[in-house]
C-alpha cells in the first residue's frame, strides 16, 4: 500500500516561482495564485487541477487512481 503525498511544489508558468502547497484530499483545486507575479493558474487541458498541471506531485485522487472530485474554485 502506497502513501498519498499531500505536499506539492507548484511552479508558476509565467515567472517560474516555486512554492509549496498542501493539497486538499476531498476535491481538486482548480485555481492557484502565484505569490510573486499574481498570475492565476488554471489546469492545462486534460488535467483535473493545478497540481496535476504545475505541481511536483499529482493530486490525491489521481495518486489513488480514483479520478478527480468536483473542483475547489476558491483561489
PyMOL commands that set and color helices and strands:
alter all, ss='L'
color gray80, all
select helices_A, chain A and resi 50-54+60-63
alter helices_A, ss='H'
color red, helices_A
select strands_A, chain A and resi 7-11+18-22+28-29+31-33+40-42+71-72
alter strands_A, ss='S'
color yellow, strands_A
deselect
rebuild
show_as cartoon
